[in-house]
Amino acid sequence: MSNFELKEPPRREHRLNACIASGGTLADMTNRKMKCCVQDGERSFSQNSICLLLPALGMMNSIPNSVVLMHGAVGCGSSAHGGNAGVRSGNTHRWGAVKDGTWLSTALDERDVICGGEEKLEDAIREVDRRYKPLIIFVVAGCVPGIIGDDVDGVAERLQSEVAAKLLPVHCEGFKTKIWATAYDAVYHALGRVMLQEPPENIALERSKKPTVNLMNVSSMGRVDEVELERLLTALGLDVNIFPVFTKPEKMYSMTHADLSISTCPTHDDYMLTYLKEKYNIPYIIKHMPIGIENTSEWLRGVAEFFGLTREVEEFIKIEEAELKKALEEFKPLFSGKKVFVSAGEFRALSTAILLAELGFEVVAVRSYHHDEFADSEYEKLAKITEKDFALNIANCQPFEEANLIKRVKPDIFLGHMNGNATAAKLGVATTVIYNVGLQFVGYQGVYQLARRLHRQLTNPNFNQNMSKWVNLPYSQEWYEQDPFTYIKKGEDQGNE
């Protein structure tokens, strides 16, 4: 049975054996044949975590002519405020107009917890449809309705005939999973069950005469990165559908008529690519993230092989790589031997670490937010290119482990998400973002642009060095002297190896 026949997607802990707790080295990972984590990712102490609502809201708020209706406590969904800058810039870059994400909440209170909140949800759906007249209403279940048993899917089914908007139930009950990447499955699940069915009668599908590919982006790339991948794919004579972020609802059904679907990040995309294959028989490629020289070339080769364009792609890659390597020559003397610590979602962290090794950096630590089967090949690539062992941490945040590791490995520069660079910065380490919707990261141009930013940061790291003299982290010297992975529970396999 397809997962899309269920009301909500299965937990990634069950579907992919995903986990969020491991500490050791890259060699430890390789020796265990990638079985790195304790099931359920248990720690005897956990400092913080991320709710799957965070990435889910980033995806949903990007869809034009949609409204996100949070069914839960009023605080649920508040992260949409912080993510709204990306929504505004994304709409501006693609459609030439500033547009905020629109989200509302049913603001469940103590009475609703006791008596149920379905009636309040029904009233909210009617009001959203009347006031905003969207094409889509995402009806998002938070923790509270999941605990008290509100039937969000049943409410959407009852009200669908009363409202003009498509109602898409999205299950984001944070207590059900520790793998916040499940958010991508939750949003894809809703889009697949509702928006990728038969198109409305008033929509005429635009069919291209060229071979067409679906290029997946769940907000892991900004428009500038999409442009780079479109450049590479159109050079092979292909037309490109980008899905799902910033895709207009009336254009979504064209995804079901493509010749091939291409992942840009296996962590994000496997759930939807499997569905498009099951229901519409669209083959897919889910290998490599096009970050770095070799990964970009291998990503392109996979697409070209599918369309029988092997000769053409090799000629194209030869030109692109030669031009890029010449452009990087001015940066490499500064990079040689510099130590780098990388922290991000698994595939982005690993592919970026591979890129940094290509640029001449010494990778001394990698922290991935979770682990699943799709990254096995990236660990193997990283082990091959670095040749030296280094610290490896699987952790959904846990800045106390990160601070300990930074003290030990003493990196020259730290790459992490914008809100995840503070620990390194306060320790006086130069930092740069590993993801920002306004900056280039993917493809050949992404390599060059990242190298420029790294060169600029390493040339003048004084800001963070000076800040560290006046700002202290809340950890004792005794903690820095302990094993950074002290609080990760050891499974039987780990303990015996």
TADARA-V106908 format. One record per pair of residues at least 4 apart in sequence whose C-alpha atoms are under 6 Angstrom apart, sorted by the first residue. I is the first residue (numbers start at 1). J is the second residue. If there is no record, write none. Layout:
BEGIN
I;J, I;J
END
This chain:
BEGIN
12;16, 12;18, 13;17, 13;18, 18;371, 18;372, 19;37, 19;40, 19;41, 19;370, 19;371, 20;41, 20;370, 20;394, 20;395, 21;37, 21;41, 21;394, 21;395, 22;37, 22;393, 22;394, 23;393, 23;485, 24;391, 24;392, 25;390, 25;391, 25;392, 26;389, 26;390, 26;392, 29;34, 29;36, 30;34, 38;491, 43;487, 43;488, 43;489, 44;487, 45;487, 47;398, 48;398, 49;396, 49;397, 51;174, 51;180, 52;180, 52;183, 53;57, 53;172, 56;183, 57;61, 59;245, 61;101, 62;87, 62;245, 62;246, 63;245, 63;246, 63;247, 64;246, 64;248, 65;134, 65;135, 66;134, 66;135, 66;136, 66;137, 67;102, 67;103, 67;137, 68;103, 68;137, 68;138, 69;103, 69;104, 69;105, 69;138, 69;139, 70;104, 70;105, 70;140, 71;105, 71;106, 71;140, 71;141, 72;107, 72;108, 72;142, 72;144, 73;107, 73;108, 74;105, 74;107, 80;84, 86;90, 88;98, 88;99, 88;100, 91;95, 91;98, 92;96, 92;97, 92;98, 108;112, 111;115, 112;116, 112;117, 127;131, 128;132, 129;133, 134;165, 135;165, 136;165, 136;166, 137;167, 138;168, 138;169, 139;168, 139;169, 139;170, 140;169, 140;170, 140;171, 141;171, 141;172, 142;172, 142;173, 143;173, 143;174, 145;149, 145;150, 153;169, 156;160, 156;167, 168;190, 170;186, 170;190, 171;186, 184;268, 185;189, 185;271, 188;192, 188;272, 191;195, 192;196, 196;253, 211;238, 212;238, 212;239, 212;240, 212;258, 212;259, 213;240, 213;258, 213;259, 213;260, 213;261, 214;241, 214;242, 214;261, 214;262, 215;241, 215;242, 215;262, 216;242, 216;243, 216;263, 217;243, 218;245, 221;225, 221;437, 222;437, 224;440, 225;440, 225;442, 230;234, 233;238, 234;238, 243;247, 260;282, 260;283, 260;284, 261;284, 262;284, 262;285, 263;269, 263;286, 264;289, 265;289, 266;270, 266;286, 270;274, 275;279, 276;280, 276;282, 277;281, 277;282, 277;283, 288;295, 288;299, 290;295, 290;296, 290;299, 290;442, 290;443, 291;295, 291;296, 291;351, 291;442, 291;443, 292;296, 292;355, 292;447, 295;299, 296;443, 301;305, 304;309, 304;310, 305;309, 305;310, 313;317, 317;321, 321;325, 332;336, 335;360, 335;361, 336;360, 336;361, 337;361, 337;362, 338;361, 338;362, 339;361, 339;362, 339;363, 339;411, 339;412, 340;363, 340;364, 340;411, 340;412, 340;413, 340;414, 341;364, 341;365, 341;366, 341;414, 342;349, 342;366, 342;414, 342;415, 343;349, 343;366, 343;367, 343;368, 343;416, 344;349, 344;368, 344;416, 345;349, 345;368, 345;369, 346;368, 346;369, 347;351, 348;352, 354;382, 356;361, 357;361, 364;390, 365;390, 365;391, 365;392, 366;392, 367;392, 367;393, 367;394, 368;394, 369;394, 369;395, 369;396, 370;394, 382;386, 383;387, 401;484, 404;480, 404;484, 406;410, 413;429, 413;430, 413;431, 414;431, 415;431, 415;432, 415;433, 415;434, 416;420, 416;421, 416;433, 416;434, 417;433, 417;434, 417;435, 418;433, 424;429, 425;429, 425;464, 426;468, 427;468, 428;464, 428;465, 428;468, 430;461, 440;446, 441;446, 442;446, 457;461, 462;466, 490;494, 490;495
END
